[in-house]
Amino acid sequence: MENFTKNTKTPGIISDIPSVFGIIKNSPLKRFIYGMGNGADKLIALLARYEIPFDGIVASDEFVRGHSFHGIIVRKISDVEREFGKVCLILAFGTNRIDVIDRLYKLKKTHELIVPDLPLYGNDEFSLEKANESRALFDDTALFDSLINFKLSGDIEFLKSGYSDYCEIFKAAHPKPGAHFIDIGAYRGDTVKLFTEIVPDFGEITAFEPDFKTFKKLEAAFGETPKINLYNAAVWNRDTELLFDTAGNRNSNVFTENGKSTVKALCLDNLTSDARNLIIKIDAEGAEKEVIEGAQNLIKNGAAVICAVYHRANDLFELPLLLKNLNSDYKFKLMRTNNIPGWDAFVVAEDRQ
């Protein structure tokens, strides 16, 4: 059997607390998975692995149409409430919609709501092995501690504060006039647009989007804009071709055994050697480590980095430490947007020498 207890002597982080699956296993209430889709697939597999039974699957009332998921009839939350009263709801989806977030906090008042932090990519388990080393990189550790405590407990109370919007996250890299902005994971151009608004007199923008369908929308928005260069390509630790899952949405990625197409992948250090006034945003759907490996020279020479640290179980520890190893002069700030379960967390790394 699994040992569900996580122990840490890191200040500010809960010690001797059962992990989130231990809390679920020990709940005396009826257990219901809340939500469907990929998150529920992963959750069902993990509950089976830890030998934790559940009593059904529920969805918000307006989404229940008499359908099934994994052969189980999906029930309305209101029906389950009438039959059982207070239950244990295990959340299986993420959201940044304020109305849905408010609904979850309301449900938490009447039920035991537990939110496992399921990694979007990979099968690694969350580990506190590098927690102290990573935590020491940040002058302000409040958000770091909150995210770790959330991951350990599944309690969304730890996510109630400390968030920023994307504008604040970008400004934390202190962009200056004439800046070169490299956008890895540009999607349809929302972050390109944001950067042009923050720095109207930017020097150059280089945007990468590997999904062809999404790239066409990016191209429609900015294909004719001066000083903006668009690449229908992934970014990797070398110039190559990769199997690619063309999902046509934000989840398109190069980590798939079912990729039916290939995509060109480029290494940043082979694209430019000029790190002056350079900001690199990395939101690469689980490929952040490989992107950083392919930008070692730019990072060593002082490029600022805004890097997603939420796609894989231990990104919050491993990616800041990788950046610090490449540039010992980096100063780090951890930021995130308002969402559940604590996705869209970014580390901002600046060389202030």
Beta strands, then each sheet from edge to edge (+ up, - down):
strand 1: 5-6
strand 2: 17-18
strand 3: 31-34
strand 4: 57-59
strand 5: 68-69
strand 6: 72-76
strand 7: 88-91
strand 8: 112-114
strand 9: 180-184
strand 10: 204-208
strand 11: 228-231
strand 12: 234-235
strand 13: 240-244
strand 14: 261-266
strand 15: 278-282
strand 16: 304-308
strand 17: 330-336
strand 18: 345-351
sheet 1: 1+ 2-
sheet 2: 5+ 6- 4- 3- 7- 8-
sheet 3: 11+ 10+ 9+ 15+ 16+ 18- 17+
sheet 4: 12+ 14+ 13-
end
